[in-house]
């Protein structure tokens, strides 16, 4: 393994993080750190299609969009589009496809995860590694990719690129009538992280009884549509249903408009956090200390240790950091009473 090479006076750094929507928001603070610490840096980012739609317009970043459906042919095309080697590649995704894709990105320095967090032959595609630092949030792990470049991420800010027309659209969805708004984004892409619709409905009814407005949001998948319909059917009063009605550019503005978002571990959780909205996160399948809303965990329900003891027969403290507990019915450990108590914590703190 060769030693690190010095950066050029005007370095060109490539970030590789394809997905997912929540994870790419964790990269934004790193970009601010790089630009602040290396004023002449050029940044390119190899990113997935949907994630690019979310972040298009981000200042100071040239996106290289890779469509996962294009396979190796798309990787070859990506290689042909790169005119010269990058001064450094920050390989921030350890999945097999991302590792293989990184081999098509020429770079003088190839920086990846430490051995403990590597998988799918990640170590074969990098020459340098970030410090081994167990027990940190995913955002802080990504932030440490600046350290081999001589920087330290000491300040976290996101500044998502949201156009004014997206805020205008969000403002038109309900009136400013003094009612506080509980947003519910009921689905994660990992179905075993999802909560039962009747439980969402029970918490929503509690919020309505407290004078709140309830708004459902989500994408256009059949899963999200069915979840929204089931929540509405189980509620005593009708929520405002915006599932499938926003775009990825409008979603951050919509999440910013709410007072509180209730959701499992999902992309909207992290987008809402980046926009400054508090999150009532529902955690049993994943550890909120690693993947919960970065800025504030006070309103999360944490049944991760209970899940570890129930399904893996060990306390959470004995598990490898980042272990997922995605079993059938694991989310049933999160009760309606848990979520209502978290909601009431928020109400008390913001009275």
C-alpha positions as CSV (number, residue, x, y, z in Angstrom):
1,X,0.0,0.0,0.0
2,X,1.5,3.3,-1.1
3,X,1.6,6.3,1.2
4,X,-0.7,9.3,0.6
5,X,0.1,11.7,-2.1
6,X,-0.1,15.5,-1.5
7,X,-3.1,17.3,-3.0
8,X,-2.5,19.5,-5.9
9,X,-2.8,23.3,-5.4
10,X,-6.3,23.3,-7.0
11,X,-7.4,19.8,-6.1
12,X,-10.3,18.0,-7.8
13,X,-12.0,15.7,-5.3
14,X,-14.6,13.1,-6.3
15,X,-17.2,11.9,-3.9
16,X,-18.9,8.5,-4.5
17,X,-22.2,8.0,-2.7
18,X,-25.0,6.8,-4.9
19,X,-27.8,6.4,-2.4
20,X,-30.1,6.6,-0.4
21,X,-32.0,9.8,0.0
22,X,-31.4,10.1,3.7
23,X,-27.7,9.1,3.4
24,X,-26.9,11.6,0.7
25,X,-28.1,14.4,3.1
26,X,-25.3,13.3,5.4
27,X,-22.8,14.2,2.7
28,X,-23.8,17.9,2.6
29,X,-21.9,18.9,5.8
30,X,-18.8,17.2,4.4
31,X,-19.0,19.4,1.3
32,X,-19.2,22.5,3.4
33,X,-16.1,21.3,5.3
34,X,-14.1,20.6,2.1
35,X,-15.0,23.9,0.6
36,X,-14.2,25.8,3.8
37,X,-10.9,24.0,4.4
38,X,-9.7,23.9,0.8
39,X,-11.0,27.1,-0.9
40,X,-9.7,26.1,-4.4
41,X,-11.2,22.6,-4.3
42,X,-13.3,21.3,-7.2
43,X,-15.9,18.7,-6.2
44,X,-17.5,16.1,-8.4
45,X,-20.1,13.7,-7.0
46,X,-21.0,10.3,-8.4
47,X,-24.6,9.9,-7.4
48,X,-27.8,8.0,-8.1
49,X,-30.6,9.2,-10.3
50,X,-33.3,9.9,-7.6
51,X,-30.7,11.3,-5.2
52,X,-29.6,13.7,-8.0
53,X,-33.1,14.9,-8.4
54,X,-33.2,15.8,-4.7
55,X,-29.9,17.7,-4.7
56,X,-29.7,19.2,-8.2
57,X,-28.7,22.8,-8.0
58,X,-26.3,22.3,-5.1
59,X,-23.7,25.1,-5.5
60,X,-20.1,24.2,-6.2
61,X,-20.7,20.5,-7.1
62,X,-20.5,18.9,-10.5
63,X,-22.7,15.8,-10.5
64,X,-21.9,12.6,-12.3
65,X,-25.2,10.7,-12.4
66,X,-25.0,6.9,-12.5
67,X,-28.2,4.9,-13.2
68,X,-28.1,1.7,-11.2
69,X,-30.1,0.0,-13.9
70,X,-27.4,0.5,-16.5
71,X,-25.0,-2.0,-14.9
72,X,-21.5,-2.4,-16.1
73,X,-22.2,-0.7,-19.4
74,X,-23.2,2.4,-17.5
75,X,-19.9,2.1,-15.5
76,X,-17.9,2.0,-18.7
77,X,-19.8,5.1,-20.0
78,X,-19.1,6.9,-16.7
79,X,-15.4,6.1,-17.1
80,X,-15.3,7.5,-20.6
81,X,-16.9,10.8,-19.4
82,X,-14.0,11.4,-16.9
83,X,-11.3,13.4,-18.7
84,X,-8.5,13.1,-16.1
85,X,-7.8,11.4,-12.8
86,X,-9.1,13.0,-9.7
87,X,-6.7,14.0,-7.0
88,X,-8.7,12.1,-4.5
89,X,-11.7,9.7,-4.5
90,X,-13.8,9.5,-1.3
91,X,-15.5,6.1,-1.6
92,X,-18.3,6.5,0.9
93,X,-20.4,3.5,0.1
94,X,-19.4,-0.1,0.8
95,X,-22.1,-2.0,-1.1
96,X,-20.8,-4.3,-3.9
97,X,-22.1,-2.2,-6.8
98,X,-20.6,1.0,-5.4
99,X,-17.3,-0.8,-4.8
100,X,-17.2,-2.0,-8.4
101,X,-18.2,1.3,-9.8
102,X,-15.3,3.0,-7.9
103,X,-12.9,0.9,-10.0
104,X,-14.1,2.9,-13.0
105,X,-13.2,6.2,-11.4
106,X,-9.5,7.1,-11.9
107,X,-8.0,8.8,-8.9
108,X,-4.5,9.4,-7.4
109,X,-5.7,8.8,-3.9
110,X,-8.5,6.3,-3.1
111,X,-9.9,6.8,0.4
112,X,-12.4,4.4,2.0
113,X,-13.9,3.1,5.3
114,X,-11.9,1.5,8.0
115,X,-11.7,-2.3,8.1
116,X,-14.5,-2.7,10.7
117,X,-17.0,-0.9,8.5
118,X,-15.9,-2.4,5.2
119,X,-17.8,-5.2,3.4
120,X,-18.2,-6.6,-0.1
121,X,-14.5,-6.4,-0.8
122,X,-14.4,-2.7,-0.1
123,X,-10.7,-2.9,0.9
124,X,-9.7,-4.0,-2.6
125,X,-10.9,-0.7,-4.1
126,X,-9.2,1.7,-1.7
127,X,-5.6,2.5,-0.7
128,X,-6.3,4.7,2.4
129,X,-8.9,4.4,5.1
130,X,-10.6,6.8,7.4
131,X,-10.0,6.4,11.2
132,X,-11.7,3.5,12.9
133,X,-14.2,5.3,15.1
134,X,-17.0,3.0,16.4
135,X,-20.2,4.3,18.0
136,X,-20.7,7.4,15.9
137,X,-23.6,8.5,13.8
138,X,-23.6,7.8,10.1
139,X,-23.2,11.5,9.4
140,X,-20.1,11.8,11.5
141,X,-18.6,8.7,9.8
142,X,-19.1,10.4,6.4
143,X,-17.7,13.6,7.9
144,X,-14.5,11.9,8.8
145,X,-13.6,11.4,5.1
146,X,-12.1,14.8,5.2
147,X,-9.5,13.8,7.8
148,X,-7.1,12.0,5.3
149,X,-7.1,15.4,3.5
150,X,-5.9,17.2,6.6
151,X,-9.3,18.6,7.7
152,X,-11.7,18.0,10.6
153,X,-15.4,18.4,10.4
154,X,-16.2,20.5,13.4
155,X,-19.4,22.2,12.3
156,X,-22.5,20.6,10.7
157,X,-24.7,22.5,8.3
158,X,-26.8,21.2,5.4
159,X,-28.2,24.1,3.3
160,X,-30.2,21.8,1.0
161,X,-30.9,23.3,-2.5
162,X,-34.6,23.9,-2.4
163,X,-36.0,26.4,-5.0
164,X,-38.5,29.1,-4.0
165,X,-41.2,27.5,-6.1
166,X,-41.0,24.4,-3.9
167,X,-41.6,26.5,-0.8
168,X,-44.5,28.3,-2.6
169,X,-46.1,24.9,-3.4
170,X,-45.8,23.8,0.2
171,X,-47.3,27.0,1.5
172,X,-50.3,26.5,-0.7
173,X,-51.2,23.0,0.7
174,X,-52.9,24.2,3.9
175,X,-53.7,27.6,5.4
176,X,-51.8,29.4,8.1
177,X,-54.7,29.2,10.5
178,X,-52.8,28.7,13.8
179,X,-53.1,24.9,13.9
180,X,-49.9,23.0,14.4
181,X,-49.1,20.3,11.9
182,X,-48.1,16.7,12.4
183,X,-46.7,15.2,9.3
184,X,-46.7,11.4,8.9
185,X,-44.4,9.8,6.4
186,X,-45.3,6.2,7.2
187,X,-42.9,4.1,5.0
188,X,-39.3,3.2,4.9
189,X,-37.8,1.4,1.9
190,X,-37.0,-1.4,4.4
191,X,-40.4,-2.7,5.0
192,X,-39.5,-4.4,8.3
193,X,-38.9,-0.9,9.7
194,X,-42.5,0.1,9.0
195,X,-45.1,0.6,11.7
196,X,-48.7,-0.6,11.6
197,X,-51.2,1.7,10.0
198,X,-53.7,1.5,12.8
199,X,-51.0,2.7,15.2
200,X,-50.2,5.7,13.1
201,X,-54.0,6.4,13.0
202,X,-54.2,6.2,16.8
203,X,-51.4,8.8,17.3
204,X,-52.9,11.0,14.5
205,X,-56.3,11.0,16.3
206,X,-54.6,12.0,19.5
207,X,-52.9,14.9,17.7
208,X,-56.2,16.0,16.2
209,X,-57.8,15.9,19.6
210,X,-55.1,18.2,20.8
211,X,-56.0,20.7,18.0
212,X,-53.3,19.7,15.5
213,X,-53.6,19.2,11.7
214,X,-52.4,15.8,10.4
215,X,-50.8,15.6,6.9
216,X,-49.8,12.3,5.2
217,X,-46.9,12.4,2.9
218,X,-44.8,9.9,0.9
219,X,-43.9,8.8,-2.6
220,X,-45.8,7.2,-5.4
221,X,-45.2,3.5,-4.6
222,X,-48.1,1.1,-4.1
223,X,-46.8,0.4,-0.5
224,X,-47.0,4.1,0.4
225,X,-50.4,4.5,-1.2
226,X,-51.8,1.5,0.6
227,X,-50.3,2.7,3.9
228,X,-51.9,6.1,3.5
229,X,-55.3,4.6,2.7
230,X,-55.1,2.3,5.7
231,X,-54.2,5.2,8.0
232,X,-57.1,7.3,6.7
233,X,-59.6,4.4,7.0
234,X,-58.6,3.9,10.6
235,X,-58.7,7.5,11.7
236,X,-61.8,9.1,13.2
237,X,-61.2,12.3,11.1
238,X,-59.8,12.7,7.7
239,X,-56.1,13.8,7.4
240,X,-54.8,15.9,4.5
241,X,-53.5,13.3,2.2
242,X,-50.5,14.5,0.1
243,X,-49.0,11.0,-0.6
244,X,-47.7,10.9,-4.1
245,X,-48.5,14.6,-4.8
246,X,-45.1,16.2,-4.3
247,X,-41.8,16.0,-6.2
248,X,-38.4,15.3,-4.6
249,X,-37.7,19.0,-4.9
250,X,-40.9,19.8,-3.1
251,X,-40.5,17.2,-0.3
252,X,-37.9,19.2,1.7
253,X,-40.1,22.3,1.6
254,X,-43.1,20.2,2.6
255,X,-41.2,18.7,5.6
256,X,-40.0,22.2,6.6
257,X,-43.6,23.4,6.8
258,X,-44.6,20.9,9.4
259,X,-44.0,21.2,13.1
260,X,-43.2,17.6,13.8
261,X,-42.6,14.6,11.5
262,X,-43.6,11.0,12.6
263,X,-41.7,8.4,10.6
264,X,-39.7,5.2,10.8
265,X,-36.0,5.2,10.0
266,X,-36.3,6.6,6.4
267,X,-35.1,9.2,4.0
268,X,-37.8,11.8,5.0
269,X,-36.5,11.5,8.6
270,X,-33.1,12.8,7.5
271,X,-34.4,15.4,5.0
272,X,-36.7,16.8,7.7
273,X,-33.8,17.0,10.1
274,X,-31.7,18.8,7.5
275,X,-34.5,21.3,7.0
276,X,-34.7,22.0,10.8
277,X,-38.0,20.1,11.5
278,X,-38.2,18.0,14.6
279,X,-38.7,14.2,14.2
280,X,-40.7,11.7,16.1
281,X,-38.7,8.7,14.9
282,X,-39.9,5.2,15.5
283,X,-36.9,2.9,16.1
284,X,-36.7,-0.8,16.9
285,X,-35.1,-2.3,13.8
286,X,-32.3,0.3,13.8
287,X,-30.3,2.2,16.3
288,X,-31.2,5.9,16.6
289,X,-27.8,6.7,17.9
290,X,-26.4,5.7,14.5
291,X,-29.2,6.4,12.1
292,X,-31.7,8.6,13.9
293,X,-32.3,12.3,13.2
294,X,-28.8,13.8,13.7
295,X,-29.7,17.0,15.4
296,X,-32.2,15.9,18.1
297,X,-33.2,12.5,19.4
298,X,-35.5,13.8,22.2
299,X,-38.7,12.9,20.4
300,X,-37.7,9.5,19.1
301,X,-39.0,6.2,20.4
302,X,-36.1,3.9,21.0
303,X,-36.9,0.2,21.4
304,X,-33.6,-1.0,19.8
305,X,-32.3,-2.6,22.9
306,X,-35.6,-4.3,23.6
307,X,-35.4,-5.7,20.0
308,X,-31.8,-6.8,20.4
309,X,-32.7,-8.8,23.5
310,X,-35.9,-10.2,22.0
311,X,-34.7,-11.2,18.6
312,X,-30.9,-11.6,19.0
313,X,-30.8,-12.6,22.7
314,X,-28.2,-10.0,23.5
315,X,-28.3,-6.4,24.7
316,X,-27.7,-3.7,22.1
317,X,-24.4,-2.8,23.7
318,X,-23.0,-6.2,22.7
319,X,-24.0,-5.9,19.0
320,X,-21.6,-4.7,16.3
321,X,-22.3,-1.0,15.7
322,X,-24.8,-0.6,13.0
323,X,-26.5,-4.0,13.3
324,X,-30.0,-4.0,11.8
325,X,-32.7,-6.0,13.6
326,X,-35.1,-6.3,10.7
327,X,-37.3,-9.2,11.7
328,X,-41.0,-9.6,11.2
329,X,-43.0,-7.8,13.9
330,X,-39.9,-6.1,15.4
331,X,-41.7,-2.7,15.0
332,X,-44.6,-4.0,17.2
333,X,-42.2,-3.3,20.1
334,X,-43.0,0.4,19.5
335,X,-46.4,1.0,21.1
336,X,-49.0,3.7,20.5
337,X,-48.3,4.8,24.1
338,X,-44.6,5.2,23.3
339,X,-45.4,7.5,20.3
340,X,-48.0,9.5,22.1
341,X,-45.5,10.1,25.0
342,X,-42.9,11.3,22.4
343,X,-45.6,13.6,20.9
344,X,-46.4,15.0,24.3
345,X,-42.7,15.6,25.0
346,X,-42.6,17.8,22.0
347,X,-45.8,19.6,22.9
348,X,-44.5,20.3,26.4
349,X,-41.1,21.5,25.1
350,X,-42.7,23.9,22.6
351,X,-45.7,25.2,24.6
